[in-house]
Amino acid sequence: MQKVKGKLVLKDGSVYEGTLYSTHKSVGEVVFTTGMSGYQETLTDPSFCGQIVIFTYPLIGNYGCNDLFCQSDSCCYKGLIVSELCDEPSSWRDEGTVLDFLEKNDIPVLTGVDTRALTRRIRSYGTIQGVMVPADTPEDEIQALLATPEEHDQVAQVTTKKVYTMGPEDAKYSVAVMDYGVKRHILECLVEKGCRLTVFPAETPAEDVLAIDPDGIFLSNGPGDPADLKPEIENVKKMIGKKPIFGICMGHQVMALANGARTKKMLFGHRGINQPVRDLVDHKICITSQNHGFMVDEDSLKGLPIEVINRSLNDNTIEGLRYLDHPTFTVQYHPEASPGPSGNAYLFDRFIKMMGGH
Ligand SMILES: N[C@@H](CCC(=O)O)C(=O)O
């Protein structure tokens, strides 16, 4: 990959210098994620589509890359920012460096950045638009890039183009999956629990989904602002009450919108693999994997038949909801982990139980 002097320029005028691999000029929403490992799963998580992502852990790439860890077929970041990239990984599963992986996916990376200072800035000012460019890029070009309108409808870029199935034909449960940018391990968790999946493009009409007569419906994670998903929300409205439904992250937000609640943007979101959450149903504390910049607005739930079942222990925001007049529950976090702690897969069992009892 071509290596030049580069910089990240944020909309507030601050500049962070480093070494840029690639000569691309990229623009995107700058967010940070705090996982100490699991970089390849994070790099291939479709929910980051269109963002410039800072990894706060100072050394990235020490155990190399292996296709085994991929959560989708490609990386759809606008750019990656790290303090240090390891160029001599050591692991029995290592099949290439992070730089090789990024080159294959044509993703620019800025290294040697003071990621602590940068993260502190985003923590206090909030998520912000930024550009990653070679250091000699003229100022007017940087300003023109910074004025690019924020990206919308990223789900259209990452959803499957056609319907496909997964899991044994004689599985106990048939599940329709609405793919807003689904992570591979979610599908694997459902198959492992005895489901045959039919995965649908995000905008598939509810009638077509219900036509396969599934035992349950799953609403996936996905990138961007949930309020952009107008047809998806209308379709979910038509599915409500017809089948048991489970949703994760974007799926959680879309379900809330379909029930008349609202979502709003967070200051800097929750992205990392050790986010503590209280489960108010099973009365336990869970350490969870998270990646979201939006949340369900608590005020908008007033008077609606919806109960909060999970809360973040960091900021008390809503992390899970149960619907009182139809068989549905959703979580804002990622029980499939990948990356992250694997102790939350019991939520898939909760969904299976719900389908069994329906
Ligand atoms: N794009 C949504 C959901 C993320 C996800 O589904 O992983 C958010 O940032 O809040």
The ligand as an ORCA input file, in Angstrom:
! r2SCAN-3c Opt
* xyz 0 1
  N     -26.789      1.936     13.200
  C     -27.442      1.822     14.467
  C     -27.494      0.369     14.912
  C     -26.159     -0.295     14.956
  C     -26.211     -1.827     14.872
  O     -27.261     -2.363     14.524
  O     -25.164     -2.482     15.081
  C     -26.747      2.682     15.503
  O     -25.648      3.130     15.279
  O     -27.298      2.936     16.559
*
